C-alpha cells in the first residue's frame, strides 16, 4: 500500500511473471511505439480483464449472433436451412 500525493491510500499488488527475453523485448518495443511503458500497457490489459464480466461477454455474444442472423436474412437468396450434406452437394458415386 502506498500514499498518493494528495494523501489518498492506493492499494497495489505486485505481479511477477517470467517470459522469454524475445517476448519481453517485442512487447516493450510495441508499448514504446504506442507511447507508453510496458508496465502501463500490462496494467491496462489487467484492468480490462478485470472489467470483463462473463455475463457481459455472453450478452455481447448473443447480440453479435442476432446481428449475424439479421445480416444473413438481409442477403437475397441466402438460406441457413436446409443443411446440404457434402456428399449430396458433390453427388459422389462412392467409387
N, C-alpha and C positions, 0 to 999 in steps of 0.2 A: 504494500500500500504506500502511496506517496501523496504529498500535498501539492495541489496545483498552485500557481502563483497567486490566486485570489483566495486561498485558504480552504477551498473545497477538497474533500478527500476523494481520490480516484483509486478504485480497486483495479489492480492489474495482475495478470497471470503471465508468467514466462513459459514459453513453449520451446522446447529443444527438439530439433529433428535432424536426422542425418540424411543427406542427399549426396549423390555423386558430384564431384567437382565440376564436371561439364554442365550438369543441370543447374547448379548454383550459378555458374558464370553466365549461362544463357539467360536465366531468369533475372539476374542482376542487370545485364545489358538491356533486356526488354523493359524492365522497370525504369531504368535511366532514360531510355528512348521515349518513354511516356512521361518523363519529367518528374519521377518520384523515386523513392528508395525501395529496395526490395522489402524491407520491413513494413513500410507503409502499404505496399501492394498486398503483402500477405495479411496484414491487419484488415484491409478492405475485403479480401477474399473470405477470411474467417467471419467477419461481420455479416457478409452476405449469406454465408452458410447458416449462421445463427438466426437470420431473419426468415429464411425459407421454412415454411411450415408445411408439413406433409398434406394437411388439409387444403392449403392454398395450392399446392402442386397438383393435387387431384382435381381441384376445381378448375385450374388452368388447363389441365389435360382435357377435361370434359368440354371446356369452351373451345379448345382447338379442334376436338373431334367434331363438335357441332358445326364449326366453321367449314371444316372439310366436307361434311355431308352437304351443307348448303352450296359449297363450291361445286361439288360433283353434280348436284341436282340442277345447277345453272348451266351445265355444259350440255348442249343439244346432242341427243343420241347416246349419252353416257348412261349405262345401267350398271348397278352394283350386283344385280342378280339377274338371271340365274348364273351360278358359277359353272363355267365350262371346264370339264376335265381336260388336262393336257392331251391325253390320248385321243379324245374326241376332236379336239381342235386340230390336231395334225392328221387325224384319220389314219393312224398307223395300222397296218395289217398284221402286225405281230411277227413279221418274218424278216 
